[in-house]
Every structure is written in structure tokens, then in C-alpha cells.
Amino acid sequence: RSPQCTYLEIEQAERTHAVVLSRPAWLWGAEMGANEHGVCVGNEGVWTREPLGEDEALLGMDLVRLGLERSSSAREALEVITALLERYGQGGSCKEEPVPFVYHNTFLLADRTEAWVLETAGRYWAAQRIQEGSRNISNQLSIGREITAEHAELRQRARSQGWWSGDGEFSFAEAFSLTHQPARMEAAKARYRAGKELLRQHAGHITAETFMAILRDKASGICVDSEGFRTAGSMVSVLPRDPALPCVHFFTATPDPSRSVFKPFVFVAGLKPVPQVRSPTFRDDPAKKIPRFQSTVDRRHELYCRHQAALELMERDQEQGQKLLQTLRDLEKQGLEGMNALLRGTVAPRSEELADLFFDCVEAEMKFYT
């Protein structure tokens, strides 16, 4: 069977890999995820000079999932995503609402040995291989002159549109960025700068905890909990260069990381399913009926519902709230310590324990909410 993506059905790949995904429940793709080979991909929306396709095509989130399902390295994921983008284009609404919300995409791709940034404008794209240090993305084009690979007609397109004279070095961001960003994108510049600065402050000693702290940073706007937007889910992955050590992926599976628990997930055989973090499915799903999104359904999974109830308690009762938050942090710390021991090689991984790991962490968190 061909995969039915959010809006399109596309040709099937010969084989696909096991994936773990953090995604909006109504669509097929994912905002971020990892596969069994330690490939990780995440995306952000961008607005560019290329017109937005309201016609239903592939969503950036579909491309995240397709890249993960069909590749065993970050470079291969890049090739998969760009080939599908050139063939099918990107477009269609990214929000479960009658009024379309459409954007293009920028992606972070990484595996144990390589990292890439891929940025798109319509069917055009540019990619930069990250050789050292750190790199972040936020809703804006960020690849300038340091292009490692690009769409065959990228520069020709920029010249024909009068976005680049053809003289001097070519910068993807300069040629394809909008002169006036949509209002909600103005904040993206500050977020991007803040992310870069926070990473720079920790240069040389960045750990999983560093990333968790950055994702929780409200002052910078990296962690959003207002303006009708909320940071929905967060993910941090540790990808050791040593292939004998497992890749560890931490997921919150609940919104607002500053008040959520990062729980570890490791790919092993016989993984225990975790129904508490799977959203319900609906027979007459309003996202699948044309015209779409004419009604709403409650897609919250069990952990999400309990977590929300706990957040309300935190807001009502400061003292109880602080206690609960401290308990959640302790729970997270236990998971981190266990994983750090595993990553240092001081404890041998036991696959039956790892198979239950994420399930057990979710169960423990659920207990605190009751």
C-alpha cells in the first residue's frame, strides 16, 4: 500500500524504518522524530518570496516523517526530502482550522556522525552541512552563502525573479527572504538570535540538560505559552558517535516544556506500546472529510488530559504547584541519570528494561497527577 500522507498518496518505498514521532494528532506527518538508525529530523515554518501553495501537497511535517521512514543517515534523509519536495511540492493547511494556515519549511537533520540544515522556498531548496559547533533554526531562512548542496535551478530562479543580480557570492537567505515578514514572524528573529546566543554560552560542554534548559527558556520566546501559540511538544536526542552505545531520545509528549517531563526512549526489539500518549482516532474525522475542519473533536491523549489538570492545579495553588513541579523535575532527573550511566558505558543496556523504559516513565508521571 502507498502511504497516504496528510493530503496526498505517494509511491511506496521498498522498505521503511521504525520511527518514533512527536506530531499533531490530526495529520500524518510529524514535527520531529527519530528512527532506529539514530537519524533525527525536526522542522519549522518559514515564509519566503516564493508563493505559498494553498493546493494540497506534502506538508513539511509529512516530509519529516518520510525522511525518517526512508533513510538510514541524515544525508540520505536530506536526499529523500528534497527529491519528494521537487516531485510533489509543499502546500496545504498546517492547522486544524477552516481558514488555511500555510508555510514553507526549514529542517534540522542529524545522525551519529553528521548534521545538516535544509531550507526550502516552494520547490526550491538549499542545504548546509554543519561541520562543528552548534546550529539552531527558528521561523526564518538562515542559510546564507555557506551552501553545501542546492536545487539545480536555485540561482537561475533567483536571477529570473530579480532577487539576485548574479554578481558576487550568492546568499540563499538574502535572495529568498521576504523584505517584510508577516507580523508573527518578527519575533522569530529575536528567537533565532537568542537560541544562537544560549548555545554559544555553553559551547564545548553542551549536554542533554543544556538543550532542555534552552527549550524551556521563556524570556527568549523559545518556549511559547501565549499569543494563541503554545510550544506543543519537545524532544532532545543524544546520538553517541560510538555505535556500541544506544541513541537516547527524550520526549515530553505534553505541551509547555517548562512544566513538562522529558522522558527517555530507546529503540530496542519488543518495545512496549504506550497507549497513554496516543491520541484517539475518529471514524468520521473532520480532518479527512472534504471540506475539511468543519467540526472539532477532542484529540487529547490520556497523559495530556492529566497533565493539563495538573497545570490548572499549579495555577490555582502556588504551593502545591511548586511541589508538583519539583516532583516532576526529580522524576526527570532519575531518567537522565539512568541514561547518562548508559551513555557513559558504566551500565550495560538491558534490552528488556529499555523496551519498557518510556512506558514506565509515562506511568510514573501519570501516578503523580492522580
Buried (B, 14 or more C-beta within 10 A) or exposed (E): EEBEBBBBEBEEBEEBBEBBBBBBBBBBBBBBBBBBBBBBBBBBBBBBBBEBBEEBBBBBBBBBBBBBBBBBBBBBBBBBBBEBBBEBBBBBBBBBEEEBEBBBBBBBBBBBEBBBBBBBBBBBBBBBBBEEEBBBBBBBBBBBEBBBBBBEEBBEBBBEEEEBEEEEEBBBBBBBBBEEBEEEBEBBEEBBEBBBEBBEEBEEEBBBBBBBBBBBBBEBBBBBEEEEEEBBBBBBBBBBEEEEBBBBBBBBBBBBBBBBBBBBBBBBEEBEEBEBBEBEEBEEBBBEEEEBBEEEBEBBBBBBBBBBEBBEEBEEEEEEBEEBBEEBEEBBEEBBEBBBEBBEEEEEBEEEBBBBBBBBBBEBBBEBBE
